Amino acid sequence: MDTNTSLVSQAYANARTAAAPQPKAAGAAEGFAKLAGNFMGALQDHEATARAAMTGGADPHALVQALASSQMAVETVATVRDRVVEAYQEILRMPV
């Protein structure tokens, strides 16, 4: 049960950090790099939870929560990718 609580508190901390106002504007590349790093860290945490559940070291509820969170993260990244590709294609269609 404490694994579930730690995952919830970690997710809350990540959301709070992401929603906090930034004191200075970061460049697009820096922001994207930070976002990608956070995404990879979250996926690694979820993968560790899945491994622990397979060996009996984690609560099954924590596994389900980690899988659902991973699925949502991957869907979000796919949506962002689709929008970036769509914007790029729109730029290519602009007359010169």
N, C-alpha and C positions, 0 to 999 in steps of 0.2 A: 504494500500500500504506500510505503514511503517513496518508492520509485515513481509512482503516479503523481504524488505531491511534488516531487522534485521536477518532473517534466512540466507540470503546470506552472510552477514558479519560474522555471527557465523560460517557458513560452511567454509568460507575463513580462519578464524582464526584457526579453527580446522585443516584444511589442512596445514596451515603454521606451526603450532606447530608440526604436525606429520612429516613434511618434514624437519624440522630444524635439523641440526647435533647435536648429543648429546655430551656433553663434556667428559663424561666417559661412559664406556660400562656398561650397566645394565645387571643383570642376566636375564636369560630367564624367570624365574618365575615372576620377577618384571615387565619385559616388557609385558608379557602376562596379568598380573593383571591390568596394566595401560590400555592396549588395551581393555580389557573387561569392565573396568570402563568407558572408553570413549564411548564404544558401548552402554552401558546401559544408560548413560547420554543423548546420541543422541536420543535413542528410547524414553526416557521419554519426551524430548523436543518435539518430533514429536507427541507423544500421547497427550500432552497438547495442541498442535496446533489443532489436530483433535477434541478434546473436545470443544475447543473454536469455531471451525467452526460449530459444531453441535448446539451450543447454539446461533450462530449468532455473535459471538465476533471476528471472524477472517475472513480474505479474502478467498474466495474459491480458488484463485490461490495459496495462502499459503498452503492450505490443500492439493492440488494436489502435490505441491512441497514436502511437508512433507511426503506424502505417497510414492512418487517416491524415495525419499532419504531413507526412511525406508526399502523399498523393496530392494534397492541396498545394504544396510547394511546387511540385512538378507541373501541375496544371497552371499555376500562376506564371511560372517561367515560360511555358509554352504560349500562353496568351501574350505575354510581353514580347516574345520572339515574333509572333504573328503580327503584332502591331508595328514592330520595327521594320519587318519585311514589307508590310503594306505601305508604310511611310516612305521607305526607300523606293519602292515601285512607283509611288506617286511623284516623287522627285524626278525619276527617270522619264516619266510621261510629260513633264513640263516642257513647253517649247523654249528653245534657246534663242 
